[in-house]
């Protein structure tokens, strides 16, 4: 089969021959297409030469389709319809808020934020189809970097020149102690008071681990011995009297049955900022920014909308 380069085929030329077929008159077809009759006729001849067929039988009074013309112009109409559908889809597309959106949520946020977020999204964006995953921050940022995710909910700041971060809300931390722990009743408790041997941390890789150490004014440690694999395990260790830790505010929901075992002490300066992260090269940035604005206006209970200025010193994510 002879190879015919598509570089010689234009949608404009296809539009010309369809107009001629509709009107069966070169003059009126040229008027519809906004070109001169001579220009239109020349482009139709060039297209016939490229295709190697005669599309129209021409006379002074009549223009009729040849059998090849009837067959090919039917396909030409399909091509124009597909092109118009693509343009229309681009005009009405609302970015990631229609169709599939792949979102990652850090493990210490996902189970506590997503359940209240999903009904809100279903009401506001009924055409949105979410693919959700939760994991460690560095794993999800790597997936985002390689176009395996579209958006990531993470604690800010995060490292990476190729990421754009928009703050959504500030989530307070609460110090959680075994009910009989001496610190549970200390007046005016501050973060430095937590620098003790009973401090429980999540395992290496959780951003919450490094945030807790930073808030307590302690150096980043990789050999801390009092560790939990997950936030749920951390909570159970506190309830069993193994030590104390910082718990994100959203993770306190539905834990009233633990009130006899665990004492909660608010510490005003302890908080983290949750933000939305995407690739700086993603062409959907405007839609993502609009989505972030919507989320900032609908922060979860117990949190407050974050400042829109993401500038802050970077820490390990």
ABEGO torsion letter per residue (X at the ends): XBBBBAAABBAAAAAAAAAAAAAGBAAAAAAAAGBBAAAAAAAAAAAAAAAGBBABBBBAABBBBBAAAAAAAAAAAAAAAAAAAAAAAAAABAEAABEBBBBBBBAAAAAAAAAAAAAAAAAABAABBBBBBBBBAAAAAAAAAAGABABBBBBOBBBEAABBBBBABBBBBBBBBBAABAAAABBGBBAAAABBAABBBBBBGBAAAAAAAAAAGBBBBAABABBBABAAAAAAAAAAGAEBBBBBAAAABGAAAAAAABBBBBBAABBBBBBBBBBAABAAAAAAAAAAAAAAABBBBGBBBBBABABBBBBBX
